[in-house]
Structure formats: C-alpha cells, structure tokens
Amino acid sequence: MIAPLSAATAADQTNPYKLMDEAAQKTFDRLKNEQPQIRANPDYLRTIVDQELLPYVQVKYAGALVLGQYYKSATPAHVKPTLPLSVST
C-alpha cells in the first residue's frame, strides 16, 4: 500500500496545476487554522508563505517578470534588492 501512495504523490508532482492547487489549499488551511498566531504576530504570515508557497516559486524568474524589459540591462546591484522576494534567512 505504501508504493501506490508514493507513486500517486510522484504523479501529482508532474501536474503543475494540481501541485499549485494543493499548495494553495494547504496555505489557506493554515491561514484559517492559525489565526491566533497571525493576530498575535502579523509577520507570521510571512512564515506561512515562506514554508508553503515559496518552495514552488522560481524566485529569479518571478523577479525577471517584475523587472520586465529592464531585467536584461539591470546590473546585479539593481537586481539584488528585488530578489529574493520574500525569502527569510
């Protein structure tokens, strides 16, 4: 029974729409269930996003989309403040 479960999980990861749907649902569930922590510390939202959504985001690509036509001509000094978008260290 473990093997089919693993195979199903691997299959889900090949479908980006399903993968993002599951990540979003897990994030929304945490936002709903962890309201006391969020109210006590609004920065906790950043933690949830970092843990649940950021692993699925290509930060460099997203930054390039934000900078648009200026990305190719931007120096590393220009790009660094925009990237990473929300990664906590």
C-alpha positions in Angstrom: 0.0 0.0 0.0 2.9 2.4 0.5 4.2 2.0 -3.0 0.9 3.2 -4.7 0.8 6.1 -2.3 4.3 7.1 -3.3 3.5 6.7 -7.0 0.4 8.9 -6.6 2.4 11.6 -4.9 5.0 11.5 -7.7 2.3 11.7 -10.3 0.8 14.7 -8.6 4.1 16.5 -8.8 4.1 16.1 -12.6 0.9 18.2 -12.9 1.8 21.8 -12.0 -1.9 22.9 -11.8 -2.7 20.2 -9.2 0.6 20.9 -7.4 -0.2 24.6 -7.0 -3.8 23.9 -6.1 -2.7 21.6 -3.3 -0.1 24.1 -2.1 -2.7 26.9 -2.2 -5.2 24.8 -0.3 -2.7 23.9 2.4 -1.7 27.6 2.7 -5.4 28.7 3.0 -6.0 25.9 5.6 -3.0 27.2 7.7 -4.3 30.8 7.4 -7.7 29.7 8.7 -6.4 27.4 11.4 -3.5 29.6 12.7 -5.5 32.9 13.1 -4.5 33.3 16.8 -0.8 33.2 15.9 -1.4 35.6 12.9 -3.3 38.1 15.1 -0.6 38.0 17.7 2.2 38.4 15.2 1.2 39.6 11.7 4.7 38.7 10.5 3.8 35.1 11.0 2.0 35.4 7.6 5.5 35.7 6.0 6.5 32.4 7.7 3.5 30.6 6.3 4.1 31.9 2.8 7.8 31.0 3.1 7.0 27.5 4.2 4.0 26.7 2.0 4.3 28.7 -1.3 7.9 29.8 -1.8 9.3 26.3 -2.3 7.1 26.2 -5.5 8.1 29.6 -6.8 11.1 30.2 -9.1 12.2 33.4 -7.4 14.7 34.5 -10.1 12.1 34.0 -12.9 9.4 35.9 -10.9 11.9 38.8 -10.3 12.6 38.9 -14.1 8.9 39.2 -14.7 8.6 42.0 -12.3 11.5 43.9 -13.8 10.3 43.2 -17.3 12.3 44.7 -20.1 14.8 46.2 -17.6 15.9 42.8 -16.4 18.4 42.2 -19.2 20.1 45.6 -18.7 19.9 45.6 -14.9 23.2 45.2 -13.0 23.5 42.8 -10.1 23.2 45.8 -7.8 19.8 46.7 -9.3 18.5 43.1 -9.3 19.6 42.2 -5.7 17.1 44.4 -3.9 14.2 42.8 -5.8 15.4 39.2 -5.2 14.6 37.2 -3.3 11.0 38.4 -3.0 10.2 37.0 0.5 12.8 34.5 1.4 13.6 34.6 5.1 17.1 33.8 6.2 
